[in-house]
């Protein structure tokens, strides 16, 4: 379902893919994130996604009340507190996506799929 905004001049529809790309870019700016992850259902392998395919590691759902639910599959840096990373992502993404779209973010789920050592 696409997000809707009604204005004086008409209706604006926002595709969930656009929200996913914006949320992914915002999340990758947060300290401690190595990147988004794609999980292969067939073999259970986790793969680090490149910047141009960030939205594959993010699932955006928009409900009937025009509220957004975002699920992130991330890879974090070794030695950084995961709880702190999650809190940082949630606050940053919620604020920026709400300001960007004019829609409410109802829920953000974060799934840590792996850890990488950064040199």
N, C-alpha and C positions, 0 to 999 in steps of 0.2 A: 504494500500500500504506500502511496506517495504522501508526503506531508503537504498540508494545505495552509495557505495564508490568504485571507481575504483583505483586499485593499479597496480604496475608493474607485480605482480604475478596473478592478477585476480580481481574478483569483490567480495565485501563484502556486504552482506545484513543484515540490522539491523531491527529487529522486533519492532513495536511501543510499545509492552508490556515491552521490555527491557528499552526503553527510559522513559516510564511512571514510572517504578520502580526507576530508577536512579533520575528522576526529583522529585518524591515523597520523596525519602530519603533526597535529597538536601533541599527541601522545609521545611521538618520537623525539620531541623537543625536551621532554622531561628527563631529568638525570636518572641514570641507572637502567634505562631501557636500551637494549642492543637493537631490537627491532620486533616486527610482527612475525608470527609463526603460522605456517600452514601445516596442518596435521593430516597425514595420509591415512584415511580410514582403512584402506586395504592392508598396509603393512604396519601402521602405527608409528611411522617415522615422522619426526618433526623437522621442518625445513625453514631456515631463515629466509624471509622474503626481501626482495630488493625494494628500493624506494618507490619504483614505478608500479609495484603491485601490492601496495600496503593494504588495500581494501579487501584482499583475500583472507587476511587474518582478522577481519572485523565483520561482525554481523549486526546490521541495523534493522530494527523492527519499529514500525510506526503503527500505533493502535487507532481505534475509532475516535478517541478523544484527542487525537493529534499529539500524543505524547511519545517520546522517543525512548527506546531501550537499546543500549549498545553493549555488545559483547566483544571483548578484546582477547586475543590469544597472543601472548607476548613471550619474548625471551629476555631475561634480565642479566645484568652484569654480576659476576661473582663478587661476593663480599659486601653487597649493598643490601640494606634491610628491605625485604619484600613488602612489608606492611607500609613503610614510608613511601616506597615507589607507588604502590596502589593508591594511597591517599593523595599523592601528588597528581597522579593521572586523573583520578576521579574529579578532584577540584578544578584542575585546568581544563579538562575536556568539557565538563558540565558548564562552566562559565563561558568558554569560547563558543561551544555549539549553540547554547541558548542565545548568545549575542548575535551569532552569525545567521541563525535560522528564524529567530523569533518564536521558536517552539520550546516546550518544556522537556527537559530530560528527566524521565521517570526513574530509570534504573541504569546503572553501569556495572557490568560483571567483568571481572578480570580473571583470566585463566593463565597461570604461569606454566608454559610448556617446556621451558628449558633454561639452563644457565650457561653463560659463556664467560670465559676468562678474557679480559681485555688487557692488552699490553700497553 
